[in-house]
């Protein structure tokens, strides 16, 4: 694309974001993205725990009362 590599395009995009949003808004945006990422990871770990717990319940054979 116009002889530009990925690093050059990234630098241009960062400069445009700074121009459009300003320094203060960028920090707020980054903080929000960080919180979202953290919440996403927590949710992912909870879902994985639930799946593993369900797998453990499925693998254990049901106990029959024999008399």
C-alpha positions in Angstrom: 0.0 0.0 0.0 1.9 3.1 -1.3 5.2 1.4 -0.4 4.4 1.6 3.3 5.1 -1.3 5.7 3.2 -2.3 8.8 5.3 -0.3 11.2 4.8 2.9 9.2 1.1 2.3 9.0 0.9 1.8 12.7 2.8 5.0 13.4 0.5 6.9 11.1 -2.6 5.4 12.8 -1.3 6.3 16.3 -0.7 9.9 15.2 -4.2 10.2 13.7 -5.7 8.8 16.9 -3.8 11.3 19.0 -5.0 14.1 16.7 -8.6 13.1 16.8 -9.0 12.2 20.5 -6.3 14.1 22.3 -4.0 12.8 25.0 -6.6 12.8 27.8 -9.2 10.8 25.9 -6.6 8.2 24.8 -5.7 7.4 28.4 -9.4 7.0 29.3 -9.9 4.8 26.2 -6.8 2.7 27.1 -8.0 2.3 30.7 -11.5 1.2 29.4 -9.9 -1.3 27.1 -7.8 -2.7 29.9 -10.9 -3.1 32.2 -12.7 -4.8 29.4 -9.8 -7.2 28.8 -9.7 -8.0 32.5 -13.4 -8.7 32.7 -13.2 -10.8 29.6 -10.4 -12.9 31.0 -12.3 -13.4 34.3 -15.4 -14.5 32.4 -13.4 -16.9 30.3 -11.8 -18.5 33.4 -15.3 -18.9 35.0 -16.7 -20.6 32.0 -13.6 -22.9 31.8 -14.2 -23.8 35.5 -17.8 -24.6 34.8 -17.0 -26.8 31.9 -14.3 -28.7 33.8 -16.7 -29.2 36.7 -19.4 -30.5 34.3 -16.9 -32.8 32.7 -16.0 -34.2 36.2 -19.6 -34.8 36.9 -20.1 -36.6 33.6 -17.0 -38.8 34.0 -17.9 -40.1 37.5 -20.2 -43.0 37.1 -23.5 -42.8 39.0 -23.6 -44.5 42.4 -26.1 -47.3 42.6 -27.4 -48.5 45.9 -27.0 -52.2 46.0 -28.6 -54.2 48.8 
